[in-house]
């Protein structure tokens, strides 16, 4: 998948679905979810990296979209900078020596962000639906 911005990760639809599944299990927080989370947590650092990249995608393309009429405004500039900082921090954290615990905590952060704009299940469903069409089209 190609992107026009170097800060937007290139994730395959399968990676997006896997990361969305993980975040949804963290959100569900019940016994069934915990059993499935253990399977994910075996991936440790790879899971943390995936969640970091997925989080960068969500922050940049879904959670902080500046309306077209405000792109040139100071608020649009500030929002863009806040997103850049949040993405940088999230990716730095997920690419550190942390593994499953970093992934879990990062998923919690993303859930809090999603709850501000929509219901988590619907939000993740929308993200999964966009994956096959190619998120690169959204970057333009």
N, C-alpha and C positions, 0 to 999 in steps of 0.2 A: 504494500500500500504506500503510495507516495503522499507526501504532505508538502505544503508550501512554507511551513514554519518549522525551524529546527527544534523548537521546544515541544512540538506535538509528536508523540511517539508513533511509530509505525507498528501497529498491532494487527495480527490476523483476526478474522472473525472468531476463530476458535479460541484465541487468547482472550478476546473480549468476553465471549460467553463464559469461559472458565473464571475469569476475574469477577464477572457479574454474579455468577453462581456462588463464589466464595463470599462476596460482600453480602449477598442475600442470606446466606447461612449465618453469618455473624449477626445480621439484623434479626433473624428469627429467634435466636437465643433460646432454643429448647433442646430436649434430650436427643431427638432425631437429628437436629442440626449439629449438635456437639459430636455425635458419632461420625457424621460426614466430614466435619471440620478436621478431625484427627487425620483423615486420609489426606486432606490438603496440606496439613502441617508437616507431613513427612517430607515435603519438597523444600522446607526451610527457606534458604536464601533465594532460591528460584521463585518461590511464592512471593516473597517480599519484593523482589524486583518486578514481578508481574503486577502486583498491587500498586507499586509506585508508578509504573508506566500507565496503568489504567487510571489511577488517580490524576495523573498529569493530563490525560485525555479528558476526563470528566471536568476538571477545573477549567481547562482551556476552551472546550467545545460545548459543554452542556450547562455548567453551573454559573458561569460568569460572562455570559454573552452580553456585550454592550449594544443597545439598540442602534441601528444604522444612523439615526439622526444625532446620536451623541458620541460617535466615534472620535470626532475632532474636539470634543469638549474636554475641559480639564478633568471632569469626573470619569470620562472614558479612559483618559491617560492614567489616572490614579488606579482605576480598576485593573487596567492592563498590567501595571507595575505590581499590584498586590497579587495578581494571579501568577506572575513570573516568580515572585518571592515564594509563594505557597508551593508552587510546582518544584522549584529548586530545593526547598526544605524537605518536601515529601520524598523526592527522589534521593536526596543525600541520605536521609534517614533510612530509606528502604535499601539503599545500596551499601549501607554500613555493614558491620558484622552481625547485625540483627537478622533473625530468621523469622520463624512463625510468629513470635511475639510482636515484631515490627509490623508484619502483615496484618495481624489482628487489630493492633492499635490504629494503623492507617485506615483499615476498613471502617473502624468506628468513627474516625474523623470524616471520612467520605459520607457515611450514613448521616451524620449530623448536618453536613452541607446539603445533602439531598432532601432531608426533611424540611429544610427551609423553603424549598421550591416545589415539592411534590411529595406524594406518597412513595416510599422507597420501592415497593414492588412495581408500581407503574413506571417509575423513573427507570429502573433497571430493564424493564420490559421494552421501553422505548429505545434504550441504548442497544439492547440485543437486536432489535428490529433494524436499526441503522447499520449494524455491522456488515451484513451481506451486501448491502448497496454500496459500501465503500465509504469510509469516513473521510477519505481524501477530498471528495466532492464538497464536504462541509468546510474544508480549510480554505477554499477559494472565495 
